[in-house]
Amino acid sequence: MSKSSNNSLLAIFAYVAIVVSAIAWLIVGINHMTDWNLAPRLVGALQLIATILTFIVVAVVAYGFARAKKGATLIIYWVIVIVFLICVIFGNVFYK
């Protein structure tokens, strides 16, 4: 994948993450302003999607930094990526 197509894909992920997050927060705001409980599962799913897309964008950019530094920085990067993925997967399975 070329650098420009990689940047375009990151830009798309970032845009979709912001849109999905805004929709989820709008629903959460409506729920708090009213006594309604509009689609709590939908809000959870939208927040999960927004979190994953945001993490992808941040992780790809951070990888460029960690790869340039090498050594401990790269090891810390991979540990954090793995910990994040485990927390997101198991957190949503057990607490939703």
C-alpha positions as CSV (number, residue, x, y, z in Angstrom):
1,M,0.0,0.0,0.0
2,S,1.4,3.4,-1.0
3,K,2.0,6.2,1.5
4,S,-0.7,8.4,0.0
5,S,-3.3,5.6,0.0
6,N,-2.3,4.8,3.6
7,N,-2.9,8.4,4.6
8,S,-6.2,8.5,2.7
9,L,-7.3,5.4,4.6
10,L,-6.3,6.9,7.9
11,A,-8.2,10.1,7.0
12,I,-11.3,8.1,6.2
13,F,-11.0,6.1,9.5
14,A,-10.6,9.4,11.4
15,Y,-13.6,11.0,9.7
16,V,-15.8,8.0,10.3
17,A,-14.7,7.7,13.9
18,I,-15.6,11.4,14.6
19,V,-19.0,11.0,12.9
20,V,-19.9,7.8,14.7
21,S,-18.7,9.2,18.0
22,A,-20.8,12.3,17.5
23,I,-23.9,10.3,16.8
24,A,-23.3,8.1,19.8
25,W,-22.8,11.2,22.1
26,L,-25.9,12.8,20.6
27,I,-28.0,9.8,21.5
28,V,-26.4,9.7,25.0
29,G,-27.2,13.4,25.4
30,I,-30.8,12.9,24.4
31,N,-31.1,10.0,26.9
32,H,-29.8,12.2,29.7
33,M,-32.1,15.2,28.8
34,T,-35.1,13.0,28.7
35,D,-36.3,9.9,30.6
36,W,-36.0,7.9,27.4
37,N,-33.5,5.1,27.0
38,L,-33.0,5.2,23.3
39,A,-31.1,2.2,22.0
40,P,-28.5,1.6,24.7
41,R,-27.0,-1.3,22.7
42,L,-26.7,0.9,19.6
43,V,-24.9,3.5,21.6
44,G,-22.5,0.8,22.9
45,A,-21.9,-0.5,19.5
46,L,-21.3,3.0,18.0
47,Q,-18.9,3.9,20.8
48,L,-17.0,0.6,20.3
49,I,-16.7,1.3,16.5
50,A,-15.5,4.9,17.2
51,T,-13.0,3.7,19.8
52,I,-11.6,1.0,17.5
53,L,-11.3,3.4,14.5
54,T,-9.7,6.1,16.6
55,F,-7.2,3.5,18.0
56,I,-6.4,2.3,14.4
57,V,-5.5,5.9,13.4
58,V,-3.5,6.6,16.5
59,A,-1.8,3.2,16.4
60,V,-0.7,3.6,12.8
61,V,0.7,7.1,13.4
62,A,2.4,5.9,16.6
63,Y,3.9,2.9,14.9
64,G,5.9,5.3,12.6
65,F,7.3,7.0,15.7
66,A,8.1,3.8,17.5
67,R,9.7,2.1,14.5
68,A,12.0,5.1,14.1
69,K,13.1,4.9,17.8
70,K,13.5,1.1,17.9
71,G,14.4,-0.8,21.0
72,A,12.3,-0.3,24.1
73,T,9.9,2.2,22.4
74,L,8.9,-0.4,19.8
75,I,8.4,-3.1,22.5
76,I,6.3,-0.7,24.6
77,Y,4.2,0.1,21.5
78,W,3.4,-3.6,20.8
79,V,2.6,-4.3,24.5
80,I,0.2,-1.3,24.6
81,V,-1.5,-2.4,21.3
82,I,-2.0,-5.9,22.6
83,V,-3.3,-4.7,26.0
84,F,-5.7,-2.3,24.3
85,L,-7.1,-5.0,22.0
86,I,-7.6,-7.5,24.9
87,C,-9.3,-4.8,27.0
88,V,-11.6,-3.8,24.2
89,I,-12.6,-7.3,23.3
90,F,-13.1,-8.7,26.8
91,G,-14.5,-5.5,28.2
92,N,-17.3,-5.4,25.6
93,V,-18.0,-9.1,26.0
94,F,-18.3,-9.1,29.8
95,Y,-19.7,-5.7,30.6
96,K,-22.2,-5.0,27.9
